[in-house]
Amino acid sequence: MLHITDDQVTGLVSAADAQDVLREAFRSFGRGTSAVQERVRTQAGEVKLSTLGAVLSEQGFVGAKVYTTIAGQFRFVILLFSAEDGAPLATLDAAAVTRLRTAATTVLAARLLARRDSKTLALFGAGQQGMEHAIQLCAAFPIERILLVDPYSGAAGVETLARLCGVPVHETDSREAVLSADIVVTATRSADPLFSGDLIRAGAFVAAIGSSLPHTRELDDIALRRASMVVVDWSSQALQEAGDLVLADPCCLPPEKLVDLSQIMLKADGRRQPDDIIIYKSVGIGLQDIALAGLAYSRLVATSHAVPTQGTQQHE
């Protein structure tokens, strides 16, 4: 059985590759030919263990991502199996997969839901996820400037972000950022809404990707009320985990407003009116992890002619 490191994943899978394989994975999910395992969290004291997975028969892989959360730090690993005979194929360090797949899925959503002429990106949080989102969105849209809201970034963070994205980066406050932005990305661990939803400009696309806990939220009820559509990576999981939705006044989120991303991708049915405000709320699902892990494994085997060690069949 192979082990694939984060550095290998980064070398094997580009952002464009990630977007392509995730597009097909979500379409498969929408057709009902793949299945997703909801996240299960187990905690004792300050130590948390989380597991989520997927069966991607068309791609040929089954797997699960398992990770610990200790003192606010995450440590990820993916276990990948063959969908043909059930053999274990590889383990993967999953930090690179998690970083790539989250931003790539946001880009897929944005291509359908954001205005194609989006030029200003407001970014809340310039950690690994925030940085990756900015990089991928700047490659996908004609972004001319990034308005950064992050009290911890400093001059070095601003300089790094500008260099990686190839556009000017300006530190500003939440009000100015949201009032000016065509695309807003929130990549924080904030427990409370980051800004008032009445600041969102007409036609904006908002991607809230920072929280997957039911007691924390980055967006307020005003944002949800103003949105013409709230798209989630998977409603079964989002309605349990996303505090943005769990804590919302029900009148802000009638059932017809909530749409699964798989259905948007399957029908290619996105933005309808130029002035629509559209929210994409992501909590992260196993489909994304296993799709990218499978691609990285396939690329590694194809380029290195590596042959996995077959495991011995065991009873459940």
C-alpha positions in Angstrom: 0.0 0.0 0.0 1.4 3.4 -1.0 1.7 6.5 1.2 1.3 9.8 -0.6 2.6 12.9 1.0 1.2 16.5 0.9 4.2 17.5 -1.3 3.4 14.7 -3.8 -0.3 15.7 -3.9 0.8 19.3 -4.7 3.1 18.1 -7.5 0.5 15.7 -8.9 -2.7 17.7 -8.8 -3.1 21.3 -10.0 -6.0 23.6 -9.2 -7.5 23.0 -12.7 -7.1 19.3 -12.2 -8.9 19.5 -8.9 -11.8 21.5 -10.4 -12.2 19.0 -13.3 -12.4 15.9 -11.1 -14.6 17.6 -8.5 -17.0 18.7 -11.3 -17.5 15.1 -12.4 -17.7 13.9 -8.8 -20.5 16.3 -7.9 -22.3 15.5 -11.1 -22.1 11.8 -10.2 -23.5 12.6 -6.8 -26.3 14.5 -8.4 -27.1 11.5 -10.6 -27.1 9.2 -7.6 -24.2 7.0 -8.8 -22.0 8.0 -5.9 -22.6 8.2 -2.2 -21.3 10.4 0.7 -20.8 9.5 4.3 -21.7 12.2 6.7 -19.1 13.5 9.1 -19.0 11.8 12.5 -17.3 13.6 15.4 -16.2 11.9 18.6 -14.7 13.9 21.5 -13.2 13.2 24.9 -12.0 16.2 26.8 -10.1 18.5 24.4 -9.4 15.8 21.8 -11.7 15.4 18.9 -11.7 12.7 16.2 -13.7 13.3 12.9 -14.4 10.9 10.0 -16.1 11.5 6.6 -16.0 9.5 3.4 -17.5 8.6 0.0 -18.1 5.8 -2.4 -17.2 6.9 -6.0 -17.8 3.9 -8.0 -17.5 5.6 -11.4 -14.1 6.9 -10.5 -13.1 3.6 -9.0 -12.4 4.6 -5.4 -13.9 4.3 -1.9 -12.4 6.0 1.1 -12.5 8.0 4.2 -10.7 11.0 5.7 -9.9 10.8 9.4 -8.6 13.7 11.3 -7.9 14.9 14.8 -8.5 18.4 16.3 -6.4 19.3 19.3 -5.8 22.8 20.6 -7.4 24.2 17.4 -5.0 22.3 15.1 -6.0 19.7 12.5 -4.1 16.6 11.4 -5.6 14.8 8.4 -5.1 11.4 6.8 -7.1 9.7 4.0 -7.4 6.0 3.5 -8.2 5.0 -0.1 -9.7 1.7 -1.3 -10.4 0.2 -4.7 -14.1 0.2 -5.7 -13.5 -2.9 -7.8 -12.3 -5.4 -5.2 -12.1 -3.4 -2.0 -8.4 -3.6 -1.7 -6.7 -0.8 0.3 -4.6 1.2 -2.1 -3.0 4.1 -0.3 -2.9 6.4 2.6 -2.5 10.1 2.0 -1.5 13.1 4.1 -4.6 15.2 3.5 -3.7 18.8 4.3 -3.0 19.5 0.7 -6.1 17.7 -0.5 -8.2 19.7 2.0 -6.7 23.0 0.9 -7.1 22.3 -2.8 -10.5 20.7 -2.8 -12.2 23.4 -0.7 -11.1 26.2 -3.0 -11.6 24.3 -6.2 -15.2 23.6 -5.2 -15.8 27.2 -4.4 -14.5 28.1 -7.9 -16.8 25.6 -9.5 -19.7 27.2 -7.6 -18.5 30.7 -8.5 -18.3 29.9 -12.2 -22.0 29.2 -12.2 -23.2 31.7 -9.5 -20.9 34.7 -9.6 -20.9 37.4 -12.3 -18.4 36.6 -14.9 -17.1 40.2 -14.9 -16.3 40.1 -11.1 -13.3 42.4 -10.5 -13.0 42.9 -6.8 -12.5 40.1 -4.2 -13.1 40.7 -0.5 -11.2 38.2 1.5 -11.9 37.6 5.2 -9.0 35.6 6.6 -5.7 35.0 4.8 -4.8 31.6 6.3 -4.1 28.6 4.1 -7.8 28.4 3.0 -8.1 32.1 2.4 -4.8 32.2 0.4 -5.8 29.2 -1.8 -9.3 30.7 -2.5 -7.7 34.0 -3.6 -5.2 32.2 -5.9 -7.8 30.0 -7.6 -10.5 32.7 -7.9 -7.9 35.2 -9.4 -7.1 32.5 -12.0 -10.8 32.0 -12.8 -12.1 35.6 -12.8 -10.8 39.0 -14.1 -10.0 40.0 -10.5 -8.2 43.4 -10.4 -7.8 43.9 -6.6 -8.2 42.0 -3.3 -9.6 43.8 -0.3 -8.2 41.9 2.7 -9.8 41.9 6.2 -7.4 40.0 8.5 -5.9 41.6 11.6 -3.2 39.0 11.7 -1.8 39.1 8.1 0.6 42.0 8.5 2.7 43.5 5.7 4.3 40.2 4.9 1.0 38.5 4.5 -0.2 41.2 2.2 2.9 41.0 0.1 2.7 37.2 -0.2 -0.9 37.3 -1.2 -0.3 40.0 -3.9 2.7 38.0 -5.3 0.8 34.7 -5.4 -2.3 36.3 -7.0 -0.7 38.8 -9.2 -3.0 41.7 -8.2 -2.8 44.5 -5.7 -3.9 43.7 -2.1 -5.3 46.4 0.1 -6.0 45.9 3.9 -9.3 47.4 4.8 -12.2 47.1 7.2 -15.2 44.8 6.8 -17.6 47.6 5.7 -15.4 48.9 2.9 -14.5 45.4 1.7 -18.1 44.1 1.4 -19.5 47.4 0.0 -17.0 47.2 -2.9 -16.8 43.4 -3.6 -18.2 41.4 -6.4 -17.0 38.2 -4.7 -16.8 37.8 -0.9 -14.9 34.9 0.7 -15.1 34.3 4.4 -12.4 31.9 5.6 -12.4 32.5 9.3 -13.2 30.7 12.6 -15.4 33.6 13.7 -18.2 32.6 16.1 -20.3 35.7 15.1 -21.3 37.3 11.8 -18.4 39.2 10.2 -20.5 42.0 8.7 -24.0 43.1 8.3 -25.8 41.6 5.3 -27.2 44.9 4.2 -23.7 45.9 3.1 -23.6 43.2 0.3 -23.8 44.9 -3.0 -26.4 43.8 -5.6 -25.1 41.0 -7.8 -22.4 39.8 -5.4 -21.5 36.2 -4.8 -20.6 35.2 -1.2 -18.7 32.1 -0.3 -18.8 31.3 3.4 -16.3 28.5 3.9 -14.7 29.1 7.3 -17.1 27.3 9.7 -18.5 23.8 9.9 -19.8 24.0 13.5 -23.4 24.5 14.4 -22.7 27.1 17.0 -20.6 29.4 14.9 -21.5 31.6 11.9 -19.9 34.1 9.5 -23.1 35.4 7.9 -26.1 37.0 9.5 -29.8 36.7 8.9 -29.9 39.8 6.7 -27.4 38.2 4.3 -29.5 35.0 4.1 -32.7 37.0 3.7 -31.3 39.1 0.8 -29.9 36.1 -1.0 -32.0 34.8 -3.9 -30.3 31.4 -3.5 -28.3 29.6 -0.8 -26.2 26.8 -2.3 -24.6 24.2 -0.1 -22.2 21.4 -0.8 -24.6 18.9 0.6 -27.8 19.9 2.5 -27.9 16.8 4.7 -24.6 17.8 6.3 -24.9 21.5 6.0 -28.2 21.7 7.9 -26.5 19.8 10.8 -23.2 21.6 10.8 -23.4 25.1 9.4 -24.2 27.5 12.1 -24.9 30.1 9.4 -28.0 27.9 8.6 -28.7 26.2 12.0 -28.8 29.5 13.9 -30.7 31.4 11.2 -34.3 32.6 11.6 -36.3 30.1 9.5 -38.1 32.8 7.7 -34.7 33.8 6.1 -34.2 30.4 4.6 -37.4 28.8 3.2 -36.8 25.3 1.7 -37.1 26.5 -1.9 -34.1 28.9 -1.4 -31.7 26.1 -0.3 -30.1 24.2 -3.2 -27.5 21.4 -3.3 -24.4 22.2 -5.4 -24.6 18.8 -7.1 -27.9 19.8 -8.6 -26.6 23.2 -9.7 -23.6 21.4 -11.5 -25.8 18.7 -13.0 -28.2 21.2 -14.5 -25.7 24.0 -15.1 -28.5 26.2 -13.7 -26.9 29.1 -11.8 -27.3 32.8 -11.7 -30.6 34.0 -13.2 -30.5 37.8 -12.7 -27.5 40.1 -12.7 -28.5 41.7 -9.4 -29.1 38.5 -7.5 -27.1 38.0 -4.3 -26.1 34.3 -4.1 -24.5 32.6 -1.1 -22.5 29.4 -1.3 -22.1 27.8 2.2 -19.5 25.0 2.4 -18.8 22.7 5.3 -16.7 20.2 3.3 -17.8 16.7 2.4 -16.1 13.4 1.9 -16.9 13.4 -1.8 -14.3 16.1 -2.3 -11.6 14.4 -0.4 -11.9 11.0 -2.0 -12.2 12.4 -5.5 -8.9 14.3 -5.2 -7.2 11.4 -3.3 -8.2 9.1 -6.2 -6.8 11.4 -8.8 -3.5 11.8 -6.9 -3.2 8.1 -6.5 -4.0 7.5 -10.2 -1.4 10.1 -11.3 1.3 8.7 -9.0 0.8 5.1 -10.2 0.8 6.3 -13.8 3.9 8.3 -13.5 6.0 6.1 -11.3 4.6 2.7 -12.2 4.2 2.1 -8.5 2.2 -1.0 -7.6 0.2 -1.1 -4.4 0.6 -3.9 -2.0 -2.6 -5.9 -1.8 -4.1 -6.3 1.6 -5.4 -9.6 3.0 -9.1 -9.9 2.9 -10.7 -9.7 6.3 -14.2 -10.0 7.7 -15.9 -6.8 8.8 
